[in-house]
């Protein structure tokens, strides 16, 4: 079996006296689509933020493609060029067009020249169905359109691992479907992804593995069939019962 693309070993994260992540062990194999589910405050987003160097862990280590991750500032850009992140709040530059939002990272972090970066931006804006809006600024776009541009921007870095932090939570209900459709197509193309989501049916359909977090630990994980249809932990059963009732 090949080496996992990502290994998280005994990861811990505290904010002051509040411990958010407690001895997390977690692996991602190349080509996997992993959905991370759980209640608000369970540590899901903090886990992604630690993996992507937006937070510095309090303990443990992260190993990416066989090499321990260094949190030194000079190493962050290289790492982030390999690990993409899509945020719930889009994080687009308001004064830039959709095209420019996509090219800037590829140029500055990815070290592409202007022509290469633009070619990538046009390619991935087409993939997410946003070619017609390449000259539009974020203020001219709907929430779903902004998120699709944000996905294109992440793809322009041609990452080995793509992470999503609640990509639909800031969207109106009618816009959720268009973003989930894009993510589904990326999963079908074989991109390795970790998705923090509250869209349970989507997680069940798309994932090769589902991870349930509760109170800063990974309480249960397995195939979608295992987690959704045959959970072993009472807390998992309780959490999922709320969605079945809804």
C-alpha positions, 0 to 999 in steps of 0.5 A: 500500500502506498504512503498516505498523502497526509498523516496527522499524528497526535495533533493537539490545539488549544486556545488559552485553557480551551483544548479544541483538538485532543490527540487527533490521528488522521490519514488521507490516502491519495484519491480519497474523498473524506467528509468530516462531520460533527456539531459546531465546536467539535474541532472540524474547522480547527483541524483543517486550519492546522493542516493548512498552517492557518493555526499552529498546533499545540502538539503533534505533527503533520506529515505531507507526502512523507515529510513533516510539515514545517511551520516556518514562514518561508515554508508556508507558501510552498506547502500551500501551493500543494494543499488548497483550501476553500473557505465558507466565506469565499475570501475573494479579493473585492477589487479584482475580477474573477479571472484575476482572483484566480491568477494572483495565487498561481503567479505569486505562490505558484511562480507561474508567468502571467500567460501560464496563470491566465491559461490555468484560470480560464481552464478552471473557471470553465470547469466550475461553469464561470467562464462567462463571468471571468471579468466580473468582480465579486460584488456582481456575483451571487454567493454560489458564483463566488464560491465557484470562483473560489474553487477555481482559484484553489484549483489553479494551484493544481494542489495534491490535496484540496480541502473545503471548510463548510463550502455551502454554509454561507449560501442561500438554499437554492445556491447550495446545489450548484456548488455541491455539483461542482464538488461532486464532479471534482470527486469523480475526476479523482482529486483528493479531498477533505470536506468539512460539511453539514450536508449529510446526504451529500457526504453519504453519496460522495465520500470514500470515508466519513469522519465523525468528530465530537468534543475535539476527538475523532469518535468514529470513522469508516465507510459512509455505509458504516457511519450512516447506516451502522454507527457504533458509538451512541454519540454518533447515533444521536448526532445522525438521528437529528438529521434523519428527523429533520 
